[in-house]
Amino acid sequence: MPGTARGVELAKKKLSIASAFVQKGRLGDAENLYRNCIASLQAEMGEDFELAMMCEGLLGQVLLLAERLSDAEQCLDALHKRQCRVLGPKHPHTVVTSGNLATVYRKQGQVSRAEESMKACIAVADSSPSMGEASPEGLASRSNLGQLYLSTGKPWLAQPLISHVFEQRQAQLGAGHPLTLKALNDLGNVYCGLGQFEEAKQLLSVCLQVRRNTFGDGHQDTLRCAHDLAQAMVGQGAHEHAVAVLEECFAKHQSIAAEKADSNNAQGRQNQTAEALMESLSVAPQPATENGDTNDEYLTLEGLQSMHALGVSFAALDRVGEGIALIRRCCAERKRRVGELHPDTLQARSSLGACLRLISGD
């Protein structure tokens, strides 16, 4: 087998392993494999080679899943420009990258920019003979726009989009496929947003059970679904049941964050020899970051959502002091990560203000 063909086959095997890593939540391992594939394929075939660009797109998705939004934006923006030049703006791969880039904008709080890009993706997919509204690209674009409407409090706009995505994915992929479960989770959130809490609970309970059986209790998709189910319980006024779910959910998020912190500290210990050498050469090492006695900086964005929701539920059960403590932590961490004016930060500040007013009696 020629060297080029061997390199491509090896890259495909690595991509299969990386995909399995993503499913198991091992994003760091997946990132390393994708970067290895990109480097080898670009060295052998050039940066315009289609498989190399596909690997870059997968890397961007992993960075997005890992909530490294600046890194994801940089990766996906560079790839999108190259795909427009090499493949054209209406190629399916270009549409997928544009949709992922729009999701980055949504998570960064750039709502108008995200909405404009997502609508453009739908228009391109629907008008393309090689895609169409039921294609993977068309469904992903609708899913992205539906999630944007959900996150901005417009469930009535999200409903037709998410319902269509769920019906198509169930028919095409089956009820237990991860993409079908994602659409089912989103549909449950639509009903919750519309105030149809019993319907939301039924859908989210089914989704949660399947995800637990498939991925385990500590998987990010399972935790996300548990959080959403708790929100439906809150909508029904069942705060005690919601707190039980959220406490379990947040405890798992904290456990994951502690593991990340331990891993980071282990890496720091490996650098001690280098720091000692720097001191002997009169070069001062960089000061350590003060993290306090929590691992909040290692929580995912979903972990912060669970922290906020648990704090609000505590307050609803007259455990206002516990609620304020959690919401303060959430507010501080969101401010550090995404800034004072991001919608998530403003939400936490509003909740904190409401809790403080409960104490003051205003």
Helices and strands as residue ranges (DSSP letters): H 3-23, H 27-45, H 50-65, H 69-86, H 92-107, H 111-127, H 136-151, H 155-173, H 178-193, H 197-215, H 220-235, H 239-270, H 272-280, G 296-298, H 301-316, H 320-338, H 343-360
